[in-house]
Amino acid sequence: MPLDGIRVVDVGTFIAGPHSASILGEFGAEVYKVEHPIAGDPLRRFGTTTKRHDSTLMWLTEARNKKSVTIDLRVPAGAALFRRLVARCDVLVENFKPGTLEKWGLGEELLRQDHPGLVMLRVTSYGQTGPYRERPGFAHIAHAVGGLSYLAGFPGQTPVVPGSTPLGDYMSGLYGAIGIMLALRHRRDTGIGQVIDIGIYEAVFRQLDEIAAVYGMFGRIREREGAGTVIACPHGHFRTKDGKWVAIACTTDKMFARLAEDAMDRPELASSGLYGVKANRLAARKEVDATVSQWTMSLNREEVMHKCITADVPIGQINSIADIFADPHFRARNDLITVDVPDVGPVVVPGVFPRLSRTPGRVSTLGPRLGEHTEEVLGTLLDLSPAELKELRKSRVI
């Protein structure tokens, strides 16, 4: 595996930050999930419950390939134990409010005294600096502050959540994984570690294509556009006769010509006098979208899909999760995998991405029980004796 031999301490909660550790674990890193001995990561209680009292399906999905180690960081003995663990590892992932680790005597300067090569990922709502650094927040807040929620919804209506998943958390996790890999590469050459500072709102903001450049140059604010976009037409979601939906995206004149002439059998629509030129389509977007919608509503989704695919028009069915489970393409690429979890049963989760040709990632286990690997990790990595572990457990440090 590409990351064999890399040890990661994940002391974060929920998804932002811990998702970075999950990605590393999928490609061979040994990931130690450090949790409070009693409460554990709140993600354990977030989402749909299972037969295991300490594990929701969210936890099982997102804590894949991790070993759970319980340490109370708020007590001096726990902080000292944590320092010893971090000193034996390569990467630390955390997402507490700025200053929290420092308050517990676990700030960067102290940790780096033990381990100058430590790579430290710090994910927060607003980053480690700036006037908002102390503010709490989650992905929902980051979507708003980062500019994505403003764009989601229909013109003149209430901005909506851009999907019901914590997209910003996952995006910050991806940037975190990239940052860790870059820092490890730098450490390989210099022996020196560094801090990766990510604000979740920044991970969201980076996805806004040309919006910043357009406002900076012309002062134009992109508003909510529903399922469409100001830069292409037809480019949206269209209902079909059987009550289902498809996404169609014609970004060039040639694509629209194929839609009009070959799929819709309406060649006149692609003439230069009507909508064959992009500028004409954008100026008459409502009429173009209405014409395409009238056509899709006359056919079942499979018929619309067949005609567009045959005509080489970009189209995709708008899938529910039930559609995804039945989709042969998802199945062919192993995008859904099943892992048997003791006391829970088979659990279907997303596969590993990206797909590497020589060293593909893997999912060995789903989210562990609270403290399942405490004695294994501390006994093996830190050489603690059974008696020492017993005393730490008795004093509730672990």
C-alpha positions in Angstrom: 0.0 0.0 0.0 1.3 3.5 -0.8 1.1 4.6 2.9 2.3 1.5 4.6 4.4 2.5 7.6 2.7 5.9 8.1 1.0 6.3 11.5 -1.8 8.8 11.9 -3.4 10.0 15.2 -7.0 11.2 14.5 -8.3 13.1 17.5 -11.0 15.0 15.5 -14.7 14.6 15.7 -17.5 14.2 13.2 -16.2 14.4 9.6 -14.1 17.5 8.8 -10.6 16.4 9.6 -11.4 12.7 10.3 -12.3 12.3 6.7 -8.7 13.1 5.8 -7.5 10.3 8.1 -10.1 7.9 6.6 -8.6 8.6 3.1 -5.1 7.9 4.4 -6.3 4.7 6.1 -7.8 3.5 2.8 -4.3 3.5 1.3 -2.4 1.8 4.0 -1.8 4.2 6.8 -2.3 3.0 10.4 -4.9 5.3 11.9 -5.5 5.6 15.6 -8.8 7.2 16.4 -8.3 8.8 19.9 -11.6 9.3 21.7 -12.8 10.3 25.2 -13.1 7.1 27.3 -16.8 7.7 28.1 -18.4 9.8 25.4 -16.3 8.9 22.4 -16.7 10.8 19.1 -20.2 12.4 18.9 -20.4 10.9 15.4 -21.1 7.6 17.1 -24.5 8.9 18.0 -25.2 10.8 14.8 -27.4 9.3 12.1 -29.2 6.0 11.9 -28.8 3.6 14.8 -27.7 0.0 14.6 -27.8 -3.0 16.9 -24.5 -1.8 18.4 -25.3 0.9 21.0 -22.1 2.8 20.3 -22.2 2.8 16.5 -24.6 4.5 14.0 -24.4 3.7 10.3 -22.7 7.1 9.9 -20.0 6.1 12.3 -19.5 2.7 10.7 -19.2 4.3 7.3 -16.9 7.2 8.2 -14.6 5.6 10.8 -13.5 2.9 8.4 -10.1 1.3 8.8 -9.4 3.0 12.1 -8.4 1.7 15.5 -10.2 3.2 18.5 -8.0 4.3 21.4 -9.5 6.0 24.4 -7.5 8.7 26.2 -8.9 11.6 28.3 -6.8 14.5 27.0 -8.2 16.9 29.6 -6.3 15.3 32.5 -2.5 15.6 32.9 -1.9 11.9 32.8 -4.0 11.6 29.6 -2.2 14.6 28.0 1.2 13.0 28.8 0.1 9.7 27.3 -1.2 11.4 24.2 2.1 13.2 23.7 3.9 9.8 23.9 1.6 8.4 21.3 1.9 11.4 18.9 5.7 11.2 19.2 5.6 7.7 17.7 3.4 8.7 14.8 3.8 10.8 11.6 0.5 12.8 11.4 -1.9 14.4 13.8 -5.4 15.3 12.7 -7.5 17.6 14.9 -10.5 19.9 14.5 -11.0 21.5 17.9 -11.6 25.2 18.2 -8.3 27.1 18.0 -6.5 27.1 21.3 -8.1 23.9 22.6 -5.1 21.7 22.3 -2.9 24.5 23.7 -5.2 24.7 26.7 -4.6 21.0 27.4 -0.9 21.4 27.1 -0.8 19.8 23.7 -0.1 22.7 21.4 2.1 22.5 18.3 5.3 23.8 20.0 5.2 21.2 22.7 4.3 18.3 20.4 7.1 19.4 18.0 9.6 19.3 20.9 8.9 15.5 21.0 8.7 15.1 17.3 10.2 17.8 14.9 8.9 15.9 11.9 5.3 15.9 13.0 2.7 16.8 10.3 -0.3 18.4 11.9 -3.7 19.0 10.2 -5.9 21.5 11.9 -9.4 21.9 10.5 -11.8 24.5 11.9 -14.8 26.4 10.6 -12.7 29.6 9.9 -9.1 28.6 10.2 -6.5 29.3 12.9 -6.3 33.1 12.1 -8.7 35.9 11.3 -11.5 37.7 13.1 -13.9 34.7 12.9 -11.4 32.1 14.2 -13.2 31.6 17.5 -16.7 31.1 16.0 -18.2 27.6 16.0 -19.6 26.1 12.9 -20.3 23.0 10.8 -20.6 22.3 7.1 -24.0 23.9 6.9 -22.5 27.2 8.1 -19.5 26.8 5.8 -21.8 26.4 2.8 -23.4 29.7 3.8 -20.2 31.7 4.5 -18.3 30.2 1.6 -20.9 31.4 -0.9 -22.4 28.1 -2.0 -25.8 28.3 -0.2 -26.4 31.7 -1.8 -26.4 30.0 -5.2 -28.6 27.1 -4.2 -32.3 27.3 -5.0 -34.6 29.1 -7.4 -34.5 32.8 -8.4 -36.0 35.0 -5.7 -36.7 32.2 -3.3 -35.1 31.1 0.0 -31.6 29.8 -0.4 -31.6 26.0 0.2 -29.1 23.6 1.6 -26.9 22.4 -1.3 -27.8 18.7 -0.7 -28.6 17.3 2.7 -25.0 15.9 3.2 -22.2 17.8 5.0 -20.4 18.5 1.7 -18.1 21.1 3.1 -16.8 18.6 5.7 -15.9 16.1 2.9 -14.3 18.8 0.8 -12.1 20.0 3.6 -11.2 16.4 4.3 -10.0 16.0 0.7 -7.9 19.2 0.9 -6.6 17.9 4.3 -5.5 14.7 2.7 -3.7 16.6 -0.1 -2.1 18.9 2.4 -0.8 15.9 4.5 0.7 14.2 1.4 2.4 17.5 0.4 3.8 17.9 4.0 5.0 14.3 4.1 6.8 14.9 0.8 8.4 18.0 2.2 9.4 16.2 5.4 11.0 13.4 3.4 13.4 15.9 1.9 14.0 18.1 5.0 13.0 16.1 8.1 10.8 19.0 9.2 7.1 18.8 9.7 4.5 21.5 9.3 0.9 22.6 10.1 -1.9 22.4 7.5 -4.5 25.0 8.4 -7.9 24.6 6.7 -11.0 26.6 7.2 -14.1 24.6 6.1 -15.6 27.7 4.5 -12.4 28.0 2.3 -12.9 24.4 1.0 -16.4 25.5 -0.1 -15.3 28.8 -1.5 -12.7 27.2 -3.7 -15.5 25.4 -5.7 -17.1 28.6 -7.0 -15.6 28.5 -10.5 -15.3 32.0 -12.1 -17.6 33.8 -9.6 -14.8 35.7 -7.8 -13.1 36.8 -11.0 -16.4 38.0 -12.6 -17.3 40.1 -9.5 -13.8 41.4 -9.3 -13.7 42.5 -12.9 -17.3 43.5 -13.6 -19.1 43.7 -10.2 -21.7 41.1 -11.2 -23.2 38.9 -8.6 -24.3 35.5 -9.7 -27.8 34.8 -8.3 -29.7 31.6 -7.7 -30.6 29.9 -11.0 -32.5 26.8 -10.0 -31.3 23.9 -12.1 -29.7 26.1 -14.8 -26.7 28.2 -15.3 -26.0 31.6 -16.9 -23.3 30.3 -19.1 -25.1 27.5 -21.0 -28.5 26.5 -22.3 -30.2 24.0 -22.1 -28.3 23.1 -19.0 -30.6 21.8 -16.2 -33.0 19.2 -14.9 -36.0 18.0 -16.9 -38.9 15.9 -15.8 -40.0 12.9 -17.9 -43.4 11.3 -18.6 -43.0 8.7 -15.9 -42.3 11.3 -13.2 -38.6 10.9 -13.1 -35.9 13.4 -13.9 -32.8 13.7 -16.1 -29.9 16.2 -16.2 -29.1 17.6 -19.7 -26.0 19.8 -20.3 -25.5 21.4 -23.8 -22.5 23.6 -23.3 -21.7 24.1 -27.1 -23.6 24.8 -30.3 -22.7 21.4 -31.6 -24.2 19.6 -28.6 -27.4 21.5 -28.9 -27.5 20.7 -32.6 -27.2 17.0 -31.8 -30.0 17.4 -29.2 -32.3 19.2 -31.6 -31.6 17.3 -34.8 -30.9 13.8 -33.7 -32.6 13.3 -30.3 -35.7 15.6 -30.6 -36.1 15.4 -34.4 -36.5 19.2 -34.4 -33.7 20.4 -36.7 -35.2 23.9 -37.1 -34.4 24.6 -33.4 -30.7 24.5 -34.2 -30.9 27.0 -37.1 -29.0 30.3 -36.7 -32.3 32.1 -36.9 -33.6 30.3 -33.8 -31.4 28.8 -31.1 -28.4 27.4 -33.0 -26.1 30.1 -31.6 -25.3 30.1 -27.9 -26.1 33.8 -27.5 -29.6 33.3 -28.9 -30.2 30.4 -26.5 -29.1 32.3 -23.5 -31.3 35.3 -24.5 -34.3 32.9 -24.8 -33.5 30.5 -22.0 -37.0 30.2 -20.8 -38.3 29.3 -24.2 -35.5 26.8 -24.9 -35.9 25.1 -21.5 -39.7 25.0 -22.0 -39.3 23.4 -25.4 -36.8 20.8 -24.1 -39.1 20.1 -21.1 -42.1 19.6 -23.3 -40.1 17.0 -25.3 -38.8 15.1 -22.2 -42.4 15.1 -20.7 -43.6 13.3 -23.8 -41.3 10.3 -23.1 -40.4 8.0 -20.3 -36.9 8.5 -18.8 -35.4 5.5 -20.4 -36.6 6.7 -23.8 -35.1 10.2 -23.3 -31.9 8.6 -22.1 -31.7 6.3 -25.1 -32.3 9.1 -27.6 -29.8 11.5 -26.1 -27.1 8.8 -25.6 -27.6 7.7 -29.2 -27.2 11.3 -30.3 -24.1 11.8 -28.1 -25.8 14.4 -26.0 -24.6 14.7 -22.4 -27.4 13.4 -20.2 -27.6 11.6 -16.9 -30.5 10.2 -14.9 -31.0 12.0 -11.6 -30.5 9.1 -9.2 -32.0 8.3 -5.9 -30.0 6.0 -3.7 -32.3 3.2 -4.9 -31.4 4.0 -8.5 -27.7 3.9 -7.5 -28.0 0.5 -6.0 -29.6 -0.8 -9.2 -27.2 1.0 -11.5 -25.0 -1.4 -13.5 -22.2 1.2 -13.8 -21.9 1.6 -10.1 -21.9 -2.2 -9.8 -19.3 -2.7 -12.5 -16.8 -0.3 -10.8 -17.4 -1.6 -7.3 -18.6 1.8 -6.1 -20.6 0.1 -3.5 -19.0 -2.5 -1.2 -20.4 -4.7 1.5 -18.5 -5.2 4.8 -19.7 -7.6 7.4 -19.7 -5.9 10.9 -19.8 -8.1 14.0 -23.1 -7.7 15.9 -24.5 -5.5 13.1 -24.4 -7.6 9.9 -23.6 -6.7 6.3 -23.2 -2.9 5.8 -23.1 -1.3 2.3 -20.8 1.7 2.0 -19.2 3.7 -0.8 -16.0 2.2 -2.2 -12.5 3.7 -2.2 -11.7 6.7 -4.4 -9.5 7.5 -6.3 -8.9 4.3 -8.1 -5.2 3.5 -8.4 -4.1 0.9 -11.0 -1.2 -0.6 -9.1 -1.9 0.2 -5.4 -5.7 0.4 -5.0 -7.1 1.4 -1.6 -9.2 -1.0 0.5 -11.7 -1.1 3.3 -10.8 -3.7 5.9 -13.1 -2.7 8.7 -15.8 -0.2 9.4 -16.1 2.0 12.5 -14.6 0.2 15.6 -16.2 -0.1 19.0 -15.3 2.5 21.5 -11.8 1.8 22.9 -11.6 -1.5 21.0 -7.9 -1.2 20.3 -6.7 0.8 23.4 -4.7 -2.0 25.0 -3.4 -3.2 21.6 -2.1 0.2 20.5 -0.8 1.5 23.9 0.7 -1.9 24.9 2.4 -2.4 21.6 3.4 1.1 20.5 4.2 2.5 23.9 5.3 -0.7 25.6 2.8 -0.2 28.5 2.5 -3.3 30.7 -0.8 -4.9 31.6 -0.4 -3.5 35.1 0.1 0.0 33.8 -2.9 -0.3 31.5 -5.0 -1.6 34.3 -4.0 1.4 36.5 -4.8 3.9 33.7 -8.2 2.3 33.2 -8.9 2.4 36.9 -8.1 6.1 37.0 -10.2 6.7 33.9 -7.4 8.1 31.9 -8.2 5.5 29.2 
